[in-house]
Amino acid sequence: MAARFGVFVPQGWRQDLNDIADPAEAFEAMVRVAKQADEGSWDSIWVYDHFHTIPEPSQNVTFECWTSSAALARETTRVNVGQMVGCNGYRQPSLYAKTASTVDAMSHGRLYAGIGAGWYEHEWKAYGYEWTDIPPRMKAFREAVEIVHAMWTEDAPTYDGEHYRIDEPINLPRSAAPGRKIPLWIGGGGEKVTLKLVAQYGDACNIGAGSPRVVREKLDVLRRHCDRVGRDIDDITISTSINAFPMADDGGFEQASAKARGSRWSADEWREIMTLGAEQIRSRTEAVLEAGADYVIYYVPGLAYDDELLPAMEQIIAGL
């Protein structure tokens, strides 16, 4: 399978819209990047499902995931639109399934629907969601995935779980076209629950943050789960994510200024999580593809402010 590539649009979560004071203009900056990707060779654009910024909560813009996905679906014509990943705790799974079905129809079948168990405790509590220990949170996540799958594949699904119940909800349209199942991207590398759900229900997964070692280890586990349920692992898209900045040298990174990093990130903090420069980006991408990934999603800081960054990234990964 040929490698495919996606890119996160500036959404505010990583404080990448801080220097745009007008919220409407900040949203338009996100749209401009989405349209630029749509005109390029990217397979997909992505948004995060978060309410508060990182590395710390701050009084800065962060646009909501699904309303943003719907808007970007209508502002683009070719590129796929995904969430990395939808937090199960923020929406009843039946509502999630209905929302995704609507956005898939709006996009004419260009939705990559992401879902995960969630982890950002601060925003859960701030927004009034019950924060639980890992076992019940993962149990609820398992039930949610089963409900979403049922609502996308059955006429009159029922479910009576510990956390969720449905009683023959009508979910029409299920997707953009009769008989089409929306691709479900399951995020996370948990070996006992998440990867087992990928084997059973996932059309794609996102494992690890661009680490070849982690990709190999998680794929070994996923392969065993697939074998147990009679699933061909080659039918599942294996994605990973890389933070990248296409500057030619360290001096160029310093010149990128706070706009490219997020105003509350120090240069040292940002450098610690970034893959810098064309040679390093290409080398790291080749390493994760060799490890077994066939899809890479990049986060590139500064896209809201510099129209040259996205074409530079395209040039680096061309031919991989």
C-alpha positions as CSV (number, residue, x, y, z in Angstrom):
1,M,0.0,0.0,0.0
2,A,1.4,3.4,-1.0
3,A,2.0,5.8,1.9
4,R,-0.4,8.6,2.4
5,F,0.0,11.8,4.3
6,G,-2.2,14.2,6.3
7,V,-1.7,17.5,8.1
8,F,-3.2,19.2,11.1
9,V,-4.7,22.6,10.5
10,P,-4.1,25.4,13.0
11,Q,-7.0,25.1,15.5
12,G,-5.7,26.9,18.6
13,W,-5.1,23.8,20.8
14,R,-1.3,24.1,20.4
15,Q,-1.6,27.9,20.8
16,D,-1.0,28.3,17.1
17,L,-3.6,31.0,16.6
18,N,-2.6,33.2,19.6
19,D,-1.4,36.2,17.5
20,I,-4.8,36.6,15.8
21,A,-7.0,38.7,18.0
22,D,-10.2,38.5,16.0
23,P,-11.9,35.0,16.5
24,A,-13.5,35.2,13.1
25,E,-10.1,35.9,11.5
26,A,-8.5,33.1,13.5
27,F,-11.1,30.7,12.1
28,E,-10.4,32.0,8.6
29,A,-6.7,31.3,9.1
30,M,-7.6,27.7,9.8
31,V,-9.8,27.6,6.6
32,R,-7.0,29.1,4.5
33,V,-4.6,26.3,5.5
34,A,-7.3,23.7,4.8
35,K,-7.9,25.1,1.4
36,Q,-4.1,25.2,0.7
37,A,-3.9,21.5,1.6
38,D,-7.0,20.8,-0.6
39,E,-5.2,22.3,-3.5
40,G,-2.0,20.3,-2.8
41,S,-1.3,16.6,-2.7
42,W,-2.3,16.0,0.9
43,D,-4.8,13.1,1.5
44,S,-6.3,14.6,4.6
45,I,-6.6,17.5,7.0
46,W,-7.1,17.0,10.8
47,V,-8.4,18.7,13.9
48,Y,-7.9,17.8,17.6
49,D,-10.9,17.2,19.9
50,H,-9.9,19.5,22.8
51,F,-11.3,22.6,24.6
52,H,-8.2,23.9,26.5
53,T,-4.8,24.7,25.1
54,I,-1.5,22.9,25.9
55,P,1.2,22.8,27.3
56,E,-1.1,24.6,29.9
57,P,-4.7,25.8,29.8
58,S,-4.7,29.5,28.7
59,Q,-7.1,32.2,27.7
60,N,-6.6,31.6,24.0
61,V,-8.8,30.4,21.1
62,T,-9.4,26.7,20.7
63,F,-12.1,25.8,18.1
64,E,-14.4,22.9,18.7
65,C,-13.7,19.7,16.8
66,W,-17.0,18.6,15.1
67,T,-18.3,22.1,14.2
68,S,-14.9,22.8,12.7
69,S,-14.9,19.5,10.8
70,A,-18.3,20.3,9.4
71,A,-17.2,23.8,8.3
72,L,-13.9,22.5,6.7
73,A,-15.9,19.8,4.9
74,R,-17.8,22.5,3.1
75,E,-14.8,24.8,2.5
76,T,-12.9,22.0,0.7
77,T,-13.7,19.8,-2.2
78,R,-11.1,17.0,-2.4
79,V,-9.2,16.4,0.8
80,N,-10.5,14.1,3.5
81,V,-11.4,15.6,6.9
82,G,-10.5,13.8,10.2
83,Q,-10.4,14.2,14.0
84,M,-7.4,12.9,15.9
85,V,-9.4,11.8,17.8
86,G,-12.9,12.4,18.9
87,C,-13.1,12.1,22.7
88,N,-15.7,9.6,23.7
89,G,-16.4,11.3,27.0
90,Y,-17.6,14.5,25.4
91,R,-20.5,13.0,23.4
92,Q,-23.0,10.2,23.8
93,P,-21.9,7.6,21.2
94,S,-25.3,7.6,19.5
95,L,-24.9,11.4,19.0
96,Y,-21.3,10.9,17.8
97,A,-22.5,8.4,15.2
98,K,-25.3,10.7,14.0
99,T,-23.0,13.7,13.9
100,A,-20.4,11.8,11.9
101,S,-23.0,10.5,9.5
102,T,-24.2,14.1,8.9
103,V,-20.6,15.4,8.3
104,D,-19.9,12.5,6.0
105,A,-22.9,13.5,3.8
106,M,-21.8,17.2,4.0
107,S,-18.4,16.3,2.7
108,H,-19.7,13.9,0.0
109,G,-17.9,11.0,1.6
110,R,-14.6,12.6,2.7
111,L,-14.9,12.0,6.5
112,Y,-12.3,10.1,8.5
113,A,-14.2,9.7,11.9
114,G,-11.7,9.5,14.8
115,I,-12.6,8.3,18.2
116,G,-10.6,7.6,21.4
117,A,-11.1,7.3,25.2
118,G,-9.8,10.7,26.1
119,W,-7.0,11.8,28.5
120,Y,-7.0,15.6,29.2
121,E,-8.3,15.6,32.8
122,H,-8.3,19.4,33.2
123,E,-10.8,20.1,30.5
124,W,-13.0,17.1,31.4
125,K,-13.5,18.6,34.8
126,A,-13.7,22.2,33.7
127,Y,-16.5,21.4,31.3
128,G,-18.4,19.3,33.8
129,Y,-17.7,15.8,32.5
130,E,-17.1,13.1,35.0
131,W,-13.5,12.1,35.1
132,T,-13.1,8.4,36.0
133,D,-10.3,6.0,36.5
134,I,-8.9,4.2,33.5
135,P,-10.9,0.9,33.8
136,P,-14.4,2.4,33.7
137,R,-13.3,4.9,31.1
138,M,-12.0,2.2,28.8
139,K,-15.1,0.1,29.4
140,A,-17.3,3.0,28.3
141,F,-15.0,3.5,25.3
142,R,-15.5,-0.2,24.3
143,E,-19.2,0.2,24.5
144,A,-19.2,3.4,22.5
145,V,-17.2,1.8,19.6
146,E,-19.7,-1.1,19.5
147,I,-22.6,1.3,19.4
148,V,-21.1,3.5,16.7
149,H,-20.4,0.4,14.6
150,A,-23.9,-0.8,15.1
151,M,-25.4,2.5,14.1
152,W,-23.4,2.6,10.9
153,T,-24.2,-1.0,9.9
154,E,-27.6,-1.9,11.2
155,D,-31.2,-0.7,10.5
156,A,-32.5,-1.0,14.1
157,P,-29.6,-1.5,16.5
158,T,-30.1,-2.1,20.2
159,Y,-27.5,-2.1,23.0
160,D,-27.8,-2.4,26.7
161,G,-24.5,-1.8,28.3
162,E,-23.2,-0.7,31.7
163,H,-22.6,2.9,30.5
164,Y,-24.7,3.3,27.4
165,R,-28.0,2.1,26.0
166,I,-29.7,2.6,22.6
167,D,-33.1,1.3,21.5
168,E,-33.4,1.1,17.7
169,P,-32.3,4.7,16.9
170,I,-32.9,5.7,13.2
171,N,-29.6,7.0,11.8
172,L,-30.3,8.2,8.3
173,P,-28.3,9.0,6.4
174,R,-25.7,6.6,7.7
175,S,-23.1,8.1,5.4
176,A,-22.7,10.0,2.1
177,A,-23.9,7.0,0.0
178,P,-26.1,3.9,0.5
179,G,-24.1,1.0,1.7
180,R,-21.0,3.0,2.5
181,K,-19.5,2.7,6.0
182,I,-17.7,5.7,7.3
183,P,-14.0,4.9,8.0
184,L,-13.5,4.7,11.8
185,W,-10.1,5.8,13.0
186,I,-9.4,4.5,16.5
187,G,-6.7,6.4,18.4
188,G,-4.4,5.0,21.1
189,G,-2.1,2.1,21.6
190,G,-3.6,0.4,24.6
191,E,-3.0,-3.3,24.1
192,K,-5.8,-4.8,26.1
193,V,-8.7,-2.7,24.9
194,T,-7.9,-0.2,22.2
195,L,-5.9,-2.4,19.8
196,K,-8.5,-5.2,20.3
197,L,-11.2,-2.8,19.2
198,V,-9.1,-1.8,16.2
199,A,-8.9,-5.4,15.2
200,Q,-12.7,-5.9,15.6
201,Y,-14.1,-2.5,14.3
202,G,-11.4,-0.2,13.1
203,D,-10.7,0.8,9.6
204,A,-7.6,2.7,10.7
205,C,-5.7,3.4,13.9
206,N,-3.2,5.9,15.2
207,I,-0.4,4.5,17.3
208,G,2.4,6.3,18.8
209,A,4.0,9.7,18.1
210,G,6.2,8.9,15.2
211,S,8.4,6.3,17.0
212,P,9.5,3.3,14.8
213,R,10.0,1.2,17.9
214,V,6.5,1.9,19.2
215,V,4.9,1.3,15.8
216,R,6.6,-2.1,15.5
217,E,5.6,-3.1,19.1
218,K,2.0,-2.1,18.7
219,L,1.7,-3.7,15.3
220,D,2.8,-7.0,16.7
221,V,0.0,-6.8,19.3
222,L,-2.5,-5.7,16.7
223,R,-1.6,-8.6,14.4
224,R,-2.2,-11.1,17.2
225,H,-5.6,-9.5,17.9
226,C,-6.5,-9.6,14.2
227,D,-5.5,-13.3,14.0
228,R,-7.8,-14.1,16.9
229,V,-10.8,-12.5,15.2
230,G,-10.0,-13.6,11.7
231,R,-9.2,-10.1,10.4
232,D,-6.6,-9.3,7.8
233,I,-4.3,-6.6,9.3
234,D,-3.6,-5.3,5.8
235,D,-7.3,-4.1,5.7
236,I,-6.5,-1.6,8.5
237,T,-4.7,1.7,7.8
238,I,-1.8,2.1,10.3
239,S,-1.1,5.8,11.0
240,T,1.3,7.6,13.3
241,S,1.9,11.3,13.9
242,I,5.0,13.5,13.6
243,N,5.6,17.0,14.8
244,A,7.7,18.7,12.1
245,F,9.1,22.1,11.1
246,P,10.7,22.3,7.7
247,M,13.5,24.8,8.5
248,A,16.9,24.2,6.9
249,D,18.9,24.8,10.0
250,D,18.7,25.6,13.7
251,G,19.2,29.3,13.0
252,G,16.1,29.2,10.8
253,F,14.1,27.7,13.7
254,E,15.1,30.6,16.0
255,Q,14.1,33.1,13.3
256,A,10.6,31.5,13.1
257,S,9.8,33.4,16.4
258,A,6.9,32.8,18.7
259,K,4.4,32.8,15.9
260,A,5.6,29.5,14.7
261,R,5.9,27.9,18.1
262,G,3.0,29.3,20.1
263,S,3.5,32.2,22.4
264,R,3.6,30.2,25.6
265,W,6.1,27.6,24.4
266,S,9.8,28.3,24.9
267,A,12.2,27.5,22.2
268,D,13.6,24.6,24.3
269,E,10.2,23.2,24.9
270,W,9.3,23.3,21.2
271,R,12.6,22.0,20.0
272,E,12.2,19.0,22.3
273,I,9.0,17.8,20.5
274,M,9.8,18.9,17.0
275,T,11.5,17.1,14.0
276,L,13.4,19.9,12.4
277,G,14.7,20.3,8.9
278,A,14.1,18.5,5.6
279,E,16.7,15.7,6.1
280,Q,15.5,14.8,9.6
281,I,11.8,14.9,8.6
282,R,12.3,12.7,5.6
283,S,14.5,10.3,7.6
284,R,12.0,9.9,10.5
285,T,9.2,9.5,8.1
286,E,11.0,6.7,6.2
287,A,11.7,5.0,9.5
288,V,8.1,4.8,10.6
289,L,7.0,3.6,7.2
290,E,9.7,0.9,7.3
291,A,8.4,0.0,10.8
292,G,4.9,-0.8,9.3
293,A,3.0,2.5,9.3
294,D,1.4,3.4,5.9
295,Y,0.0,6.8,6.9
296,V,1.7,9.8,8.6
297,I,0.0,12.8,9.9
298,Y,2.1,15.9,10.5
299,Y,1.7,18.8,12.9
300,V,3.5,21.9,11.5
301,P,3.6,25.0,13.7
302,G,3.2,28.4,12.0
303,L,0.9,27.4,9.2
304,A,-1.5,30.1,10.1
305,Y,1.2,32.7,9.5
306,D,3.4,31.4,6.7
307,D,2.0,30.2,3.4
308,E,5.4,28.7,2.4
309,L,5.5,26.0,5.2
310,L,2.9,23.6,3.8
311,P,4.4,23.5,0.2
312,A,7.8,23.0,1.9
313,M,6.5,20.0,3.7
314,E,5.0,18.6,0.5
315,Q,8.3,18.8,-1.2
316,I,10.1,17.0,1.6
317,I,7.8,14.0,1.6
318,A,7.3,13.8,-2.2
319,G,8.0,10.4,-3.5
320,L,7.9,8.5,-0.2
